[in-house]
Structures are given as C-alpha cells and as structure tokens.
Amino acid sequence: MANEYFVISLKWTVGADYIVFWRPDAAGYTADLGQAGRYSQEQLDRDRSYYDDGKNTLAVPCDEIEPLAWRVVNDQKLHGEDGILKKHGVDWQKVLVAKGKG
C-alpha cells in the first residue's frame, strides 16, 4: 500500500477549534477525517511547496494521524463525524512526530 497523507491547512486551523484538512483534490476544507483528501507521496513530491510548505500547509501520514482523531457528535446537527482532531485536545508533538515519519 502506498503512503497516503492528509494535508493540514495551518492557515484555516489558526483560530478554529479543530484541525482543518484539505478535502480531496484540494477542493475545500474539512475537520472531518472521513471527508479529508488522501494525497500520495507522488503528489507531494510534484509540488512540495503547495502541499507541504510548513507555513500554510503540513502533509502528515494518514496512518499516523487517524489514531489521534476522536469521534465527535455535533449536537446542533445531530450527526456523527468520522474523526475530528480537536486542536486543544491533540498532542501537537504527536502530529509533528508523525510528520517526521513521512
């Protein structure tokens, strides 16, 4: 299985309660890992400054990030999310360690 990566939008995560990820094909943003895009190593290598510049974006291995997500129920919409990384509940050191493994 090829390595897959989530792209964290650092720009939209600042000020949000949750870590914000790119959707598939860079078509918007989501806090729900079930709706987040999965990007290949090949995609990242083609344009690292777009997918993983360290200022606005951070590419992290999916298999390292998924265990950090919590299932959250939105009490206003009453539907379950596949997985959300609450910014204040996540250990950023684990995210950065996951990044180092990528």
C-alpha positions in Angstrom: 0.0 0.0 0.0 1.4 3.4 -1.0 1.9 6.0 1.6 -1.0 8.4 1.9 -1.0 11.8 3.5 -3.6 14.3 4.9 -2.8 17.9 4.2 -3.4 20.1 7.2 -4.4 23.7 6.4 -2.4 25.6 9.0 -4.0 28.8 7.7 -7.5 27.7 8.5 -6.6 25.8 11.6 -5.5 29.0 13.4 -8.5 30.3 15.3 -10.5 27.2 14.7 -11.5 24.7 17.4 -10.4 21.8 15.2 -7.5 20.9 12.9 -8.6 21.7 9.4 -7.7 19.4 6.5 -7.9 19.7 2.7 -10.7 17.8 1.0 -9.9 15.6 -2.0 -8.5 17.3 -5.0 -7.8 20.4 -2.8 -11.5 21.2 -3.2 -12.2 23.0 0.1 -11.6 22.2 3.8 -13.0 19.9 6.5 -12.4 19.0 10.1 -13.8 15.5 9.4 -11.1 13.0 8.5 -13.8 10.9 6.7 -14.1 13.8 4.3 -10.4 14.7 4.1 -8.4 14.1 1.0 -5.7 11.5 0.9 -2.7 12.6 -1.1 0.0 10.3 -2.5 3.8 10.7 -2.0 4.0 11.3 -5.7 1.5 14.2 -5.5 3.5 15.7 -2.7 6.8 15.3 -4.5 5.4 17.0 -7.6 4.9 20.3 -5.7 6.1 20.2 -2.1 5.7 24.0 -1.8 2.0 23.6 -2.5 1.2 20.6 -0.4 3.7 20.9 2.5 5.2 24.3 2.8 5.3 24.3 6.6 3.7 27.8 6.7 0.2 27.3 5.3 0.2 23.5 4.8 1.6 20.4 6.5 1.4 17.0 5.0 1.2 14.2 7.6 0.9 10.4 7.1 -2.7 9.2 7.3 -1.8 6.1 9.3 -0.1 8.3 12.0 -2.9 10.8 12.3 -6.0 8.6 12.2 -5.4 7.1 15.7 -5.3 10.6 17.1 -8.8 11.5 15.9 -11.8 11.3 18.2 -15.4 10.6 17.1 -17.4 13.7 17.7 -21.2 14.2 17.7 -22.3 17.7 16.6 -25.1 18.4 19.0 -26.6 21.1 16.7 -26.8 18.9 13.6 -27.0 15.6 15.5 -24.8 13.6 13.2 -21.6 11.7 13.8 -18.3 12.7 12.3 -15.8 10.1 11.2 -13.0 11.7 13.1 -12.0 15.2 14.2 -8.8 16.3 15.7 -9.8 18.9 18.3 -6.9 21.4 18.3 -6.8 21.8 22.1 -7.1 18.0 22.7 -4.4 16.8 20.3 -0.9 16.4 21.3 0.9 18.6 18.7 4.1 16.8 19.4 2.5 13.6 18.1 1.4 15.4 14.9 5.0 16.7 14.4 6.4 13.3 15.1 4.0 11.8 12.6 5.2 14.5 10.2 8.8 13.4 10.7 8.0 9.8 9.8 6.6 10.9 6.5 
